């Protein structure tokens, strides 16, 4: 639940939710993102705003539920960019 399998699983679920227009997949992606985002933020002493990362798929799921597909995609893009940034930071070290 904390490593790359959880991160990749979360990204795959988010993409499936966006392409299939199904908000349940986005909610599952957000729930799967909770453990690794809290671990990256230094929980319980919060040292980084990364713990708010699961809010992005939740917002995307809300907009998908309300049939606002474009807003769902717009809110999902920063989530994918944060994962891409994390991947680049890990490979740079």
Secondary structure, 3 states (H helix, E strand, C coil): CCCHHHHHHHHHHHHHHHHHCCHHHHHHHHHHHHHHHHHHHCCCCCCCHHHHCHHHHHHHHHHHHCCCHHHHHHHHHHHHHHHHHHHHHHHHC
